[in-house]
Amino acid sequence: MNKKALLLLFSVLFCCAFASAQQKSGLQQRAEAESEKGNIASTRFLYIRAYEDYVNKGQLKQGVECGVKATGLYYKENYYEQAFNLLRRIDQSIAAQKMTDSDKSALYYLTAKERMQIYMKMRRAPGALEHLKMMESYANASGNESVKNDLLYNKAIYYYTFGQNAEGNRVFKEMADKLTASKEYDKVDEVYKTLIANGRRSNSANLVAQSYSSYMAWKDSVSAMKAADELAALKKQLADNEATIDEQSSSLTWRQAIIIGLCVLAAALAAALIIGGIVLLRFVLLTRKQKKVIKLANENNALKAKFISNISAQLEPTLQKLDKSVPEVQALLDFSSHIQTLSAIENAADEPVEMEDVQVQQFCEDMMEQIRDKVESGVVLKVNASKLTATINREYVTHILLHLLQNAAEYTPANGTIWLEYKKRGAHTHQFLVSDTGCGIPEEKREDVFKPFLEVHDLTKGDGLGLPTCKQMALRMNGDLDIDPEFTKGTRFVLELHT
């Protein structure tokens, strides 16, 4: 084989290897698909798994990007402790990898940015400023121009969020001027829109107001620059046309046609500017109206939840006096109790959860023993747990596992199998898994089973609050409860806890 053939072969192999390295993993693609559906919990679960998978394969950059996206989905729902824990794990992964200091700095910049955004959402200016300074240090160490531009953008967001409008205007003007100088008007426009969107997501009226003010001022200035550029282009075009006309001795009619065309073009540009102004004004008015509607809806939802909880508490003494042997009465009592339990968990979201050490194997065997007389004939009950000690909230974990095992007993047919397993996933992560060989849950309904009050139920057949309550308990313990999408022989629930 000659040298040219060898070079061609090596080039093809290198290109294939590079394309493979850049390809998104199946877990990341599934996470993006779930994100488009708006399934936050499932998206977060898949992004975390994609992060772990990438890190195990040595693809740290892709892993950090997935981990950061999962972090954003945690603090989007105000799970700040879980977000900080995940960022800590990501930093440990970066530190453990062998790579250049500049590449590490670029990745540390991403985790520092997420921490700054968390503190901004929590309205803690000192914490946000501390991580903003760390971001600046990492951006300079990375030597990456795009990272430095992103730093300017986040500086502006910080200053606007905490009312430092003059500093915000200065920094944002610096970034806008860099892009405007290179005539990248569309990028500047996109940056302003992104800043406005961030203001809405963080409920920062000051940031939105300042963004609109700066955006309108920039639009006025850039309109003048665009007009000057277009006028210069038109003048050049007109001069070129006139020179061509002179050289070719064209007729006066042709000159008039060109002038008329240029006038029409100028009129069209003016009309486009007017229409753009009208559209922008309508957008501003619509945004203000939507903010009022969203605020009113949130207030109404909070009042509804409190009202339902109070009504449930007031009805319970009356229901206790009725005949509990009547299925409908017992169903109402159970529903009232479930409503109060769910409300109590949500109202205590900011309170610490008491933890204690348990012997995992004995604990799991005790759980399984409680459903032994409730399964169909021939159903095999299996416990797979080592003799370890785990730190958990016994009340919550008992409630969750017993509910999952009772569901498994109800839906597992004769001669089936039910498993209760415990797995240590890391120094600070462990899981309880409940699996069965029942009919399974359709994929399109898996996200809905964790949502309360999604549909009207026959209360004698269940009120649909069991799994939502278990989900809230898992989140209170700095964990999560999800369905394993890769288990196809029935249903597997994964209770993941972090210590």
N, C-alpha and C positions, 0 to 999 in steps of 0.2 A: 504494500500500500504506500503511495507517495505522500510527501509532506502536505500537499494541498488537501488531499482527502482526509488526512489525520486532523488538520486544523478545522476543516468543515465539520467533522464528527464531534470534536470537542466543543465547537461553538453550539451545535445543536443540543448536546447534552447539558451544557451550561444554561442555555435558554430554558430548557425543560425544567431543570432543577430550580431556577429562579422563579419561573411561573408557578411551580408547585409550592414554593415557600411563601409566595404572596397570596395563594388561594385561601379563601375563607374556609374554616372547618365546618363540618356539618352542624355542630352545636351552635356556632355563631350564626349560621344561616337560619337555624330554627329560632334562635333568640330574636333575630331581626323580623322574622315572619310573625312571631307572637307580639312584638312591639307594634307592628302595623295594625294588629287586631285590638290593641289597647289593653292586652292582658299583662298588667304590671308585674304581679307576683311570679307568673310563669316566665316572663321575659327575664326578670332578675335572676331566678333560679338557673336558667339556661346560660346566662352571661357568666355567672360564677363558675359553672361547670366548664364553660369554654375557657375562662381564665386559667383554671387549674390544669386543663388539658394542654393548653399552649405552653404553660410554664414547664410541665413535665416533658414536653417535646423540645424544650430549649428555644421556643419562639417567644421571647420575652416581650417584645414590642407589641405584638398582637394580643398577648395575654394581658398586659397592662391596660391596653385600650378597652378590652372587654371588662376587666375588673373595675375600671373607672366608670364605665356605663352602668354596671350593677350598683356601684356606690350612689350614683345619681338617682337611681330608682329607689334606693333605701331612703335618702333624705327627702325625696319628693313626697313620701308619705310620713315624714317626720320621725323616721326610725334612725335618729342621729347616732346612737351608740353602735348599732349594727354597721352604719356607714364608716365610723371611725375604726372599728375593729377590722373591717375589710381593707381599708387603706393601710392599716398597720401590716396586714399580711402581704399586701402588694409591695410595700417598702422592703419587707424582709426578702421577698423574691428578687427584687432588684439588687439588693446588697449581696445576695448569694451568687449572682451570675458574674461570669468573667467577661467584661466588656470595657471599652474605653471610658474614661471619666466624662468625656463630653456626651457620649451616648447615655450614660447613667444619669447625668444632669438633666438631659431632655426628658427622661422618664420620671425622675423625681419631681420635675416641674409639673407634670400632670397630676400627681398625687397632692402636691402642695396647693395647686389650683382648686382641686375638689374640696380640700379642707377650708380654704378661704371662702368658697361659695357656701359651705355649710355654716360657717360662722356668720356670714352675711345674712343668710336666711334666718339664723337664730338672733340676729340683730346684736351681735357681740363684736363691736368695732375693734377692741384691742387684739382679740384672737385673729380677726380677719387681716389686720394690719401686719401682725407678726408673720403670717404665712405669705402675705404679699411681698414682704421683704425677702423671704426665702425664695419665692418665685423669681425675683429679680436676680438673686445670686445664681440660681440654677440656669436662668436664661443666658446670663453673661458667660457662665462656664460652658454652656452647650455650644456657643458660637453659631447657633442656628438663627438666621434672620427672621424666619417665619415665627419662631418661638418668641423672639424679641417684639415682633409686631403684636402677637397675642398678649404679651405682657402689658403693652400700652393700652390695649382694649380692656383688659381686666382692671388695670389701674383706674381707668375712667369709670368703670362700673362701681368700683369700691368708693371713689370719691362722691359720685352722684348718690349712691345708696345712703351714705352717712352725711348727706347735706353739705359736703365740701364742693360746692358748685364751681367755684373759681378754679380750683385744682382740676376738677373733672373736665371743665371746658379746655383748660390748657393742654392736658394730656391727650384728650380726644382730638383736639385741633392738630396736635403734633402728628398723630397717626393719620388723620384725614388729609393733612397737607402732604404727607409722604406719598399717599396713593393718588391724590389729586395732581401732584407735580408730574407723575408719570401718566396722567390722563386716564387712570383706571377708575372712571366715574362710577361704573356699575359696581365695583368692589366696595367703594365708599358708601354707595346707596345701600348695599346689602349689609354692611357693618352697622349703619344707623338702624336699619330695620331689626337686625338681631339684638341691638342694644334695647330697643323699644320692647321687643318680645321678652327679653330677660326682665325688664322692669315689671311687665305684667305678671310673669311667672312668680317673681319674688314679692308681688303685691307692694312694690315701692312706687308710690304715687310721685314722689320727688324725682326718682330716676326716669319715669315715663314723661313727666312734664319737662324736665331738662333735655331729655332726648328729643322730644318733639320740637322744643325751642331751637336746639342746636341743628336739628335736621332741616327745619324751615329756613334758618339762616344760611346753612350750607347750600340748600336748593337754590336760594336766591343768588348766591355768589357763583355757584357752578352753572346756573342758567346763563349768567352773563358771560362766563368763560366759554360755555358751549356756543352761545350766540356769536361770540367773537371768533371762535374757531370756525364755525359754520360760515360766518361772514367772510373771513379770510379765505376759506375754501371757495366760497362763491365768487369772491373777487378774483382769485387765481383762475378759477374756471372761466369767468367772464373775460379776463385778460387773454387767456389761452385761446378762447373762442374768437375773440376779436383779432388776435394775431393770425389765426388760421383763416379768418374771413378776409383779412387784408392780403395775406399771401395768395389766396386763391381767387381774390377779387369777386367774392360772392356778392349777391344782390342785397339791397336794403331790406327786402322782404325776409330773407334768412336771418338777418340781424334782429329784426323785430320779433321773429318767432322765438329766438333764443331769449331775448329780454322778457317776453311774455311768459315763457316757461320758467325762468328764474323767479319772476314775480309770483307765479302760481306756487312754486316750491317754497318761497318765503312765507306765503299765506298759509300753506299747509303746515309748515313748522310752527307758525304762530298759533294756529288752531290746535295743534297737538299739545302745545304748552298750556293753553287754556283748559283743554279737556283734562290734562294731567292734574292741574290745580284743583279742578272740580272733584275729580276722583279722590285725591288726597284729602280734601275737606270732608267728603262723605265718609271716608275711612276713619278720620278722627272722631267725627260725631257718632258713628256706629260703635266705635271702641268704647267711648264714654257710656253709651247706653248699655252695652254688654256688661261692663264692670258693675253698673248698678244692679242689673238683673242677677248676676252671679252672687253678689253680696247679699241680696235679699233672699235668694234661694238657700244659701248656706245658713243664714239666720233662721229661716223657716225649718230647715232640716234639724237643726239643733233643738229648736222648740218642740218639734214633733217627737223626737227621741225622748226628751224629758217628759213630755205629756204622756206618752205610751207607758213609760216606766212607772210614773205616778199612778196611772189608772190601774196597771197590773197589780201594784202593791195594795191599792184600795179594794180591788175585787177579791183578793185572795182570802180575807177573813170570811167573806160571804160564801165563797165556793167551798171553804172548809166545812161549812154547816150542811152542805148537800150530801147526797148519797154517793160515796166514792166508788161504789160498785158499778155505777152507771158509766159506761165507757166515755161518753161525751164529757161528763163532769171531771173524770180523772184526766182526760186530755186537756181540758181547760186549766186544771191545776198545774199540770206539767208545763203547759205553754207559759203560764204566768211565772212559774219558777225559772224557766229558761230565759224569758225576757229580762227578769231581774238580774240573773247571772251575767248575761251579755252586757247589760247596762253597767253593772258593777265593774266589770273588766275594763270597759271603755273609759269609765270615769276615773279609774285608778291607773291610767296609762303612764303617768309621770312618777308614780310611787315605786320604790325599790321592791323587788321580789325576794322573799326569804328562800335561801337555799340550804340544803343539807346533804350529807354523804349517805349513799345507799349501796348495798351489795347488789350489783346488777343482776347476777344470775338468779339469786333468790327472789329479787323483786319481780323479774320477768316471769318466773315460774308461778308466783302468787297471782300475777295478772291472768295468766293462762288458765289457772285453776278455777277462776271465777266464771268462766264460760263453758267449762267442761260439760255441764248438764244442759246446755242450751244448743248444742250442735246436733246436726242430723246423724243418722246411723252411719257408722263407718268412717266418719271424718277424723283425720289424723291431726293431732295438735303437736307442733314442734317448737321447741325453744332453742335458740342458738345464741348463747351469751356466755362470755368467759367470766371467770371469777375476779372481776375488777371492781373498784369503787368509783362511783360517778357522783358528781355534785349536781343535784337537780332540785327543783321545787316539787316535792313529793305529791302535793295535792293536785297541781296542774297536770303533771305527767301521768299520774294515776287516772285522772279524769279523761285525758286524751286517749291513752292506750286502751282503757276499758271501753270507751265509746267505739273505737276502731275495731276492737276484737268482737264486740257485740254485733256490730254491723257485718263483720266477716262471718260470724256464726249464723246470722240470719240469711245471708245470700250464698253461702257455700253449700252445694248440694251433697247428697249422700256420697260417701267414699272419696270426698275431696280432702284437701289439706289446708291447714292454717298455720302460718309461721309467725313467730315473734323473735326478731333478731336485734342484737346490739352490736354496733361497729364503731371503733375508734378511728376517726378520719384524720386526726392531727393532734398537736399538743393541746389545742383549745377547742377542738370540734369533735362532736360525737353524735351518733344517730341511733334512733329506734326505728325499726322497719316492721310494719304489719302487712303481711301478704296473704292472699287467699286464691283459690282456684275457682272462684265464682264466675258469674257472667260478665264481670267487668263493667266499667263506666265508659260510655261512648266519648270519643275524643272531643266532640263539640260541646259536651256538657261538663267536662272536667273542671273548667274554670268557674262555672256557675255554682258548683256544689259548695263553694266557700263563701258565697254571697247570701246574706240573710234577706228575707222578705222579697225574694225575687219573683215568687209566684204564690198564688193562693193554694194552700194545702188542706186536705181533709185531716183535721187535727187528730182524729182517732188513729190515723195511719202515720203520724209524725208531723212535726211543725217545721222541719227543714232548718232548725237552728243549731243542731248538734255539731256539724262540721264547722260552720262559721264561728261558733263559740270556741271550739278546739283551736282554730286558726288564731283567734285573738289571744288565747292563752299561750300558744307557741311564740307569738310575737312579743308578748310581755316578758318571756324568759330569754330574750335576745336570740330567738331562733326563728324557725319557720316550719310550716306544715304544707307539703305538696304531694301530688300524685306522680309517681315515677313513670314518665312517658315511655320508657324502654321496656317495661314489664308487660308482656302480652299474654300471659297465661291466666290472667284474672285481674286483680287489682293489687297494687302495692302503694301504701302510704309511707312517706318518709318524714319523720319528725327530726329535724336537725337542730341541735342546740350548740351554743357557743359559751364558753366559760372564760 
